[in-house]
Amino acid sequence: MRLKQGSFLWYLYLDKIYCLLSVRNVKALAEYFHILDVHGKNTLNDVLFYHFLHHVTDLKKAQINIVFDMLDWNAMGEIGFEQFYMLVCMLLAHQNHLEGQFMYRHSRPVFDLLDLKGDLRIGAKNFGMYRFLFNIHKQELKDLFHDFDVTGDNEFKLYTIIYIDKLQRRQKTEEKEKGDRKRRENEKKCHIK
């Protein structure tokens, strides 16, 4: 999937660390959303959504419908600005090869979008349907589920993400404390001499 060069989204800047848009870009995106919202309901229906994504990306009709169904989590047949913003950030992250960073920074919202049944689980089939959004190849998907499928039921659970996140935070804290201790020891050595 690629953004088409020259489209409005091509000119938006996505922060590479947090994978968010600046306030100025969000304001411009909100104006763009209101221009697309021809019915004045602060939503985009499936037809408007299809034409928007068809205009700015090279996605096929089936993929666009899959994305719409994912974002239309309340099955109202339309999406609001919040979902639109999330989609634009996903598209820009994909364009800038920041898919992993995006999934790390926004793991909970991404998990909620992919958890179609709301039972805090993502099956390999569900994740496979959306892998084109995150530039995940089939083998990488198999490896991911092999590595994190602790129960053997071929599902990726929310507590796995939470556990991994806590583990990474703990490791960062330990590394920082270790670095601080070394720095203090070096300072003491300098003061002794």
C-alpha positions as protocol buffer text, in pm:
chain_id: "A"
residue {
  index: 1
  type: MET
  ca { x: 0 y: 0 z: 0 }
}
residue {
  index: 2
  type: ARG
  ca { x: 126 y: 345 z: -89 }
}
residue {
  index: 3
  type: LEU
  ca { x: 1 y: 699 z: -71 }
}
residue {
  index: 4
  type: LYS
  ca { x: -43 y: 855 z: -412 }
}
residue {
  index: 5
  type: GLN
  ca { x: 204 y: 1133 z: -468 }
}
residue {
  index: 6
  type: GLY
  ca { x: 47 y: 1477 z: -475 }
}
residue {
  index: 7
  type: SER
  ca { x: -253 y: 1386 z: -258 }
}
residue {
  index: 8
  type: PHE
  ca { x: -332 y: 1601 z: 44 }
}
residue {
  index: 9
  type: LEU
  ca { x: -193 y: 1343 z: 286 }
}
residue {
  index: 10
  type: TRP
  ca { x: 140 y: 1346 z: 106 }
}
residue {
  index: 11
  type: TYR
  ca { x: 210 y: 1689 z: 258 }
}
residue {
  index: 12
  type: LEU
  ca { x: 128 y: 1608 z: 621 }
}
residue {
  index: 13
  type: TYR
  ca { x: 415 y: 1550 z: 863 }
}
residue {
  index: 14
  type: LEU
  ca { x: 400 y: 1256 z: 1104 }
}
residue {
  index: 15
  type: ASP
  ca { x: 619 y: 1281 z: 1414 }
}
residue {
  index: 16
  type: LYS
  ca { x: 863 y: 991 z: 1392 }
}
residue {
  index: 17
  type: ILE
  ca { x: 878 y: 928 z: 1767 }
}
residue {
  index: 18
  type: TYR
  ca { x: 514 y: 946 z: 1873 }
}
residue {
  index: 19
  type: CYS
  ca { x: 352 y: 882 z: 1533 }
}
residue {
  index: 20
  type: LEU
  ca { x: 111 y: 1172 z: 1574 }
}
residue {
  index: 21
  type: LEU
  ca { x: 36 y: 1482 z: 1370 }
}
residue {
  index: 22
  type: SER
  ca { x: 116 y: 1833 z: 1486 }
}
residue {
  index: 23
  type: VAL
  ca { x: -171 y: 2058 z: 1598 }
}
residue {
  index: 24
  type: ARG
  ca { x: -143 y: 2255 z: 1274 }
}
residue {
  index: 25
  type: ASN
  ca { x: -166 y: 1935 z: 1068 }
}
residue {
  index: 26
  type: VAL
  ca { x: -462 y: 1809 z: 1273 }
}
residue {
  index: 27
  type: LYS
  ca { x: -641 y: 2138 z: 1211 }
}
residue {
  index: 28
  type: ALA
  ca { x: -574 y: 2108 z: 835 }
}
residue {
  index: 29
  type: LEU
  ca { x: -690 y: 1745 z: 845 }
}
residue {
  index: 30
  type: ALA
  ca { x: -1009 y: 1845 z: 1027 }
}
residue {
  index: 31
  type: GLU
  ca { x: -1083 y: 2102 z: 757 }
}
residue {
  index: 32
  type: TYR
  ca { x: -1017 y: 1838 z: 491 }
}
residue {
  index: 33
  type: PHE
  ca { x: -1252 y: 1599 z: 674 }
}
residue {
  index: 34
  type: HIS
  ca { x: -1527 y: 1864 z: 679 }
}
residue {
  index: 35
  type: ILE
  ca { x: -1481 y: 1921 z: 305 }
}
residue {
  index: 36
  type: LEU
  ca { x: -1520 y: 1546 z: 246 }
}
residue {
  index: 37
  type: ASP
  ca { x: -1829 y: 1538 z: 470 }
}
residue {
  index: 38
  type: VAL
  ca { x: -2077 y: 1647 z: 203 }
}
residue {
  index: 39
  type: HIS
  ca { x: -2377 y: 1551 z: 419 }
}
residue {
  index: 40
  type: GLY
  ca { x: -2270 y: 1776 z: 708 }
}
residue {
  index: 41
  type: LYS
  ca { x: -2305 y: 1499 z: 969 }
}
residue {
  index: 42
  type: ASN
  ca { x: -1941 y: 1504 z: 1088 }
}
residue {
  index: 43
  type: THR
  ca { x: -1904 y: 1153 z: 948 }
}
residue {
  index: 44
  type: LEU
  ca { x: -1801 y: 980 z: 628 }
}
residue {
  index: 45
  type: ASN
  ca { x: -2021 y: 701 z: 495 }
}
residue {
  index: 46
  type: ASP
  ca { x: -1881 y: 400 z: 311 }
}
residue {
  index: 47
  type: VAL
  ca { x: -1912 y: 564 z: -34 }
}
residue {
  index: 48
  type: LEU
  ca { x: -1728 y: 882 z: 67 }
}
residue {
  index: 49
  type: PHE
  ca { x: -1470 y: 674 z: 251 }
}
residue {
  index: 50
  type: TYR
  ca { x: -1414 y: 452 z: -53 }
}
residue {
  index: 51
  type: HIS
  ca { x: -1363 y: 749 z: -285 }
}
residue {
  index: 52
  type: PHE
  ca { x: -1128 y: 918 z: -38 }
}
residue {
  index: 53
  type: LEU
  ca { x: -905 y: 610 z: 5 }
}
residue {
  index: 54
  type: HIS
  ca { x: -920 y: 530 z: -366 }
}
residue {
  index: 55
  type: HIS
  ca { x: -801 y: 884 z: -439 }
}
residue {
  index: 56
  type: VAL
  ca { x: -512 y: 892 z: -188 }
}
residue {
  index: 57
  type: THR
  ca { x: -389 y: 529 z: -188 }
}
residue {
  index: 58
  type: ASP
  ca { x: -341 y: 236 z: -421 }
}
residue {
  index: 59
  type: LEU
  ca { x: -566 y: 9 z: -212 }
}
residue {
  index: 60
  type: LYS
  ca { x: -807 y: -221 z: -390 }
}
residue {
  index: 61
  type: LYS
  ca { x: -1183 y: -203 z: -331 }
}
residue {
  index: 62
  type: ALA
  ca { x: -1186 y: -515 z: -111 }
}
residue {
  index: 63
  type: GLN
  ca { x: -906 y: -374 z: 107 }
}
residue {
  index: 64
  type: ILE
  ca { x: -1085 y: -40 z: 140 }
}
residue {
  index: 65
  type: ASN
  ca { x: -1401 y: -220 z: 250 }
}
residue {
  index: 66
  type: ILE
  ca { x: -1203 y: -421 z: 507 }
}
residue {
  index: 67
  type: VAL
  ca { x: -1053 y: -100 z: 648 }
}
residue {
  index: 68
  type: PHE
  ca { x: -1394 y: 68 z: 661 }
}
residue {
  index: 69
  type: ASP
  ca { x: -1545 y: -228 z: 848 }
}
residue {
  index: 70
  type: MET
  ca { x: -1253 y: -219 z: 1093 }
}
residue {
  index: 71
  type: LEU
  ca { x: -1300 y: 153 z: 1164 }
}
residue {
  index: 72
  type: ASP
  ca { x: -1681 y: 133 z: 1176 }
}
residue {
  index: 73
  type: TRP
  ca { x: -1671 y: -56 z: 1505 }
}
residue {
  index: 74
  type: ASN
  ca { x: -2027 y: 39 z: 1604 }
}
residue {
  index: 75
  type: ALA
  ca { x: -2167 y: -77 z: 1265 }
}
residue {
  index: 76
  type: MET
  ca { x: -2341 y: 254 z: 1190 }
}
residue {
  index: 77
  type: GLY
  ca { x: -2219 y: 263 z: 831 }
}
residue {
  index: 78
  type: GLU
  ca { x: -2004 y: 570 z: 888 }
}
residue {
  index: 79
  type: ILE
  ca { x: -1687 y: 683 z: 1062 }
}
residue {
  index: 80
  type: GLY
  ca { x: -1614 y: 1000 z: 1256 }
}
residue {
  index: 81
  type: PHE
  ca { x: -1309 y: 1223 z: 1269 }
}
residue {
  index: 82
  type: GLU
  ca { x: -1144 y: 1017 z: 1546 }
}
residue {
  index: 83
  type: GLN
  ca { x: -1136 y: 706 z: 1327 }
}
residue {
  index: 84
  type: PHE
  ca { x: -1036 y: 914 z: 1025 }
}
residue {
  index: 85
  type: TYR
  ca { x: -743 y: 1062 z: 1219 }
}
residue {
  index: 86
  type: MET
  ca { x: -632 y: 715 z: 1329 }
}
residue {
  index: 87
  type: LEU
  ca { x: -647 y: 594 z: 969 }
}
residue {
  index: 88
  type: VAL
  ca { x: -445 y: 890 z: 841 }
}
residue {
  index: 89
  type: CYS
  ca { x: -178 y: 830 z: 1107 }
}
residue {
  index: 90
  type: MET
  ca { x: -166 y: 461 z: 1005 }
}
residue {
  index: 91
  type: LEU
  ca { x: -130 y: 555 z: 638 }
}
residue {
  index: 92
  type: LEU
  ca { x: 145 y: 807 z: 711 }
}
residue {
  index: 93
  type: ALA
  ca { x: 326 y: 561 z: 939 }
}
residue {
  index: 94
  type: HIS
  ca { x: 313 y: 306 z: 659 }
}
residue {
  index: 95
  type: GLN
  ca { x: 437 y: 561 z: 406 }
}
residue {
  index: 96
  type: ASN
  ca { x: 730 y: 655 z: 633 }
}
residue {
  index: 97
  type: HIS
  ca { x: 811 y: 291 z: 724 }
}
residue {
  index: 98
  type: LEU
  ca { x: 716 y: 350 z: 1088 }
}
residue {
  index: 99
  type: GLU
  ca { x: 461 y: 69 z: 1120 }
}
residue {
  index: 100
  type: GLY
  ca { x: 637 y: -94 z: 1415 }
}
residue {
  index: 101
  type: GLN
  ca { x: 677 y: 237 z: 1596 }
}
residue {
  index: 102
  type: PHE
  ca { x: 310 y: 317 z: 1531 }
}
residue {
  index: 103
  type: MET
  ca { x: 195 y: -19 z: 1669 }
}
residue {
  index: 104
  type: TYR
  ca { x: 419 y: 26 z: 1973 }
}
residue {
  index: 105
  type: ARG
  ca { x: 304 y: 382 z: 2049 }
}
residue {
  index: 106
  type: HIS
  ca { x: -63 y: 309 z: 1986 }
}
residue {
  index: 107
  type: SER
  ca { x: -82 y: -58 z: 2083 }
}
residue {
  index: 108
  type: ARG
  ca { x: -409 y: -32 z: 2275 }
}
residue {
  index: 109
  type: PRO
  ca { x: -610 y: 155 z: 2005 }
}
residue {
  index: 110
  type: VAL
  ca { x: -466 y: -74 z: 1735 }
}
residue {
  index: 111
  type: PHE
  ca { x: -552 y: -379 z: 1944 }
}
residue {
  index: 112
  type: ASP
  ca { x: -905 y: -248 z: 1998 }
}
residue {
  index: 113
  type: LEU
  ca { x: -949 y: -194 z: 1624 }
}
residue {
  index: 114
  type: LEU
  ca { x: -827 y: -542 z: 1538 }
}
residue {
  index: 115
  type: ASP
  ca { x: -1026 y: -711 z: 1817 }
}
residue {
  index: 116
  type: LEU
  ca { x: -1343 y: -752 z: 1611 }
}
residue {
  index: 117
  type: LYS
  ca { x: -1540 y: -953 z: 1867 }
}
residue {
  index: 118
  type: GLY
  ca { x: -1441 y: -743 z: 2167 }
}
residue {
  index: 119
  type: ASP
  ca { x: -1319 y: -1042 z: 2365 }
}
residue {
  index: 120
  type: LEU
  ca { x: -963 y: -907 z: 2409 }
}
residue {
  index: 121
  type: ARG
  ca { x: -819 y: -1154 z: 2157 }
}
residue {
  index: 122
  type: ILE
  ca { x: -690 y: -1123 z: 1804 }
}
residue {
  index: 123
  type: GLY
  ca { x: -684 y: -1440 z: 1601 }
}
residue {
  index: 124
  type: ALA
  ca { x: -428 y: -1502 z: 1330 }
}
residue {
  index: 125
  type: LYS
  ca { x: -705 y: -1478 z: 1069 }
}
residue {
  index: 126
  type: ASN
  ca { x: -816 y: -1132 z: 1189 }
}
residue {
  index: 127
  type: PHE
  ca { x: -462 y: -1002 z: 1211 }
}
residue {
  index: 128
  type: GLY
  ca { x: -391 y: -1148 z: 867 }
}
residue {
  index: 129
  type: MET
  ca { x: -680 y: -952 z: 715 }
}
residue {
  index: 130
  type: TYR
  ca { x: -520 y: -623 z: 819 }
}
residue {
  index: 131
  type: ARG
  ca { x: -152 y: -704 z: 770 }
}
residue {
  index: 132
  type: PHE
  ca { x: -137 y: -489 z: 454 }
}
residue {
  index: 133
  type: LEU
  ca { x: -196 y: -182 z: 675 }
}
residue {
  index: 134
  type: PHE
  ca { x: 110 y: -257 z: 885 }
}
residue {
  index: 135
  type: ASN
  ca { x: 334 y: -400 z: 612 }
}
residue {
  index: 136
  type: ILE
  ca { x: 353 y: -741 z: 780 }
}
residue {
  index: 137
  type: HIS
  ca { x: 442 y: -1033 z: 556 }
}
residue {
  index: 138
  type: LYS
  ca { x: 281 y: -1375 z: 599 }
}
residue {
  index: 139
  type: GLN
  ca { x: 596 y: -1532 z: 744 }
}
residue {
  index: 140
  type: GLU
  ca { x: 640 y: -1246 z: 991 }
}
residue {
  index: 141
  type: LEU
  ca { x: 280 y: -1295 z: 1100 }
}
residue {
  index: 142
  type: LYS
  ca { x: 337 y: -1667 z: 1154 }
}
residue {
  index: 143
  type: ASP
  ca { x: 653 y: -1593 z: 1351 }
}
residue {
  index: 144
  type: LEU
  ca { x: 472 y: -1334 z: 1563 }
}
residue {
  index: 145
  type: PHE
  ca { x: 197 y: -1575 z: 1659 }
}
residue {
  index: 146
  type: HIS
  ca { x: 449 y: -1853 z: 1717 }
}
residue {
  index: 147
  type: ASP
  ca { x: 652 y: -1631 z: 1952 }
}
residue {
  index: 148
  type: PHE
  ca { x: 361 y: -1485 z: 2149 }
}
residue {
  index: 149
  type: ASP
  ca { x: 96 y: -1755 z: 2137 }
}
residue {
  index: 150
  type: VAL
  ca { x: 161 y: -1874 z: 2492 }
}
residue {
  index: 151
  type: THR
  ca { x: -161 y: -2076 z: 2523 }
}
residue {
  index: 152
  type: GLY
  ca { x: -144 y: -2252 z: 2187 }
}
residue {
  index: 153
  type: ASP
  ca { x: -490 y: -2134 z: 2077 }
}
residue {
  index: 154
  type: ASN
  ca { x: -348 y: -1929 z: 1788 }
}
residue {
  index: 155
  type: GLU
  ca { x: -467 y: -1601 z: 1938 }
}
residue {
  index: 156
  type: PHE
  ca { x: -281 y: -1292 z: 2048 }
}
residue {
  index: 157
  type: LYS
  ca { x: -421 y: -1167 z: 2376 }
}
residue {
  index: 158
  type: LEU
  ca { x: -423 y: -821 z: 2526 }
}
residue {
  index: 159
  type: TYR
  ca { x: -245 y: -937 z: 2840 }
}
residue {
  index: 160
  type: THR
  ca { x: 45 y: -1049 z: 2620 }
}
residue {
  index: 161
  type: ILE
  ca { x: 82 y: -694 z: 2489 }
}
residue {
  index: 162
  type: ILE
  ca { x: 53 y: -552 z: 2841 }
}
residue {
  index: 163
  type: TYR
  ca { x: 308 y: -799 z: 2976 }
}
residue {
  index: 164
  type: ILE
  ca { x: 556 y: -722 z: 2697 }
}
residue {
  index: 165
  type: ASP
  ca { x: 506 y: -349 z: 2747 }
}
residue {
  index: 166
  type: LYS
  ca { x: 565 y: -377 z: 3123 }
}
residue {
  index: 167
  type: LEU
  ca { x: 871 y: -593 z: 3064 }
}
residue {
  index: 168
  type: GLN
  ca { x: 1017 y: -337 z: 2824 }
}
residue {
  index: 169
  type: ARG
  ca { x: 948 y: -54 z: 3068 }
}
residue {
  index: 170
  type: ARG
  ca { x: 1110 y: -249 z: 3352 }
}
residue {
  index: 171
  type: GLN
  ca { x: 1417 y: -318 z: 3138 }
}
residue {
  index: 172
  type: LYS
  ca { x: 1447 y: 51 z: 3047 }
}
residue {
  index: 173
  type: THR
  ca { x: 1414 y: 151 z: 3413 }
}
residue {
  index: 174
  type: GLU
  ca { x: 1679 y: -102 z: 3516 }
}
residue {
  index: 175
  type: GLU
  ca { x: 1914 y: 19 z: 3243 }
}
residue {
  index: 176
  type: LYS
  ca { x: 1861 y: 379 z: 3350 }
}
residue {
  index: 177
  type: GLU
  ca { x: 1925 y: 295 z: 3716 }
}
residue {
  index: 178
  type: LYS
  ca { x: 2237 y: 102 z: 3620 }
}
residue {
  index: 179
  type: GLY
  ca { x: 2361 y: 399 z: 3415 }
}
residue {
  index: 180
  type: ASP
  ca { x: 2286 y: 638 z: 3702 }
}
residue {
  index: 181
  type: ARG
  ca { x: 2479 y: 417 z: 3947 }
}
residue {
  index: 182
  type: LYS
  ca { x: 2780 y: 405 z: 3714 }
}
residue {
  index: 183
  type: ARG
  ca { x: 2766 y: 781 z: 3670 }
}
residue {
  index: 184
  type: ARG
  ca { x: 2754 y: 835 z: 4049 }
}
residue {
  index: 185
  type: GLU
  ca { x: 3045 y: 595 z: 4098 }
}
residue {
  index: 186
  type: ASN
  ca { x: 3248 y: 781 z: 3837 }
}
residue {
  index: 187
  type: GLU
  ca { x: 3165 y: 1112 z: 4003 }
}
residue {
  index: 188
  type: LYS
  ca { x: 3276 y: 974 z: 4342 }
}
residue {
  index: 189
  type: LYS
  ca { x: 3604 y: 853 z: 4189 }
}
residue {
  index: 190
  type: CYS
  ca { x: 3663 y: 1197 z: 4040 }
}
residue {
  index: 191
  type: HIS
  ca { x: 3598 y: 1366 z: 4378 }
}
residue {
  index: 192
  type: ILE
  ca { x: 3829 y: 1125 z: 4566 }
}
residue {
  index: 193
  type: LYS
  ca { x: 4126 y: 1202 z: 4342 }
}
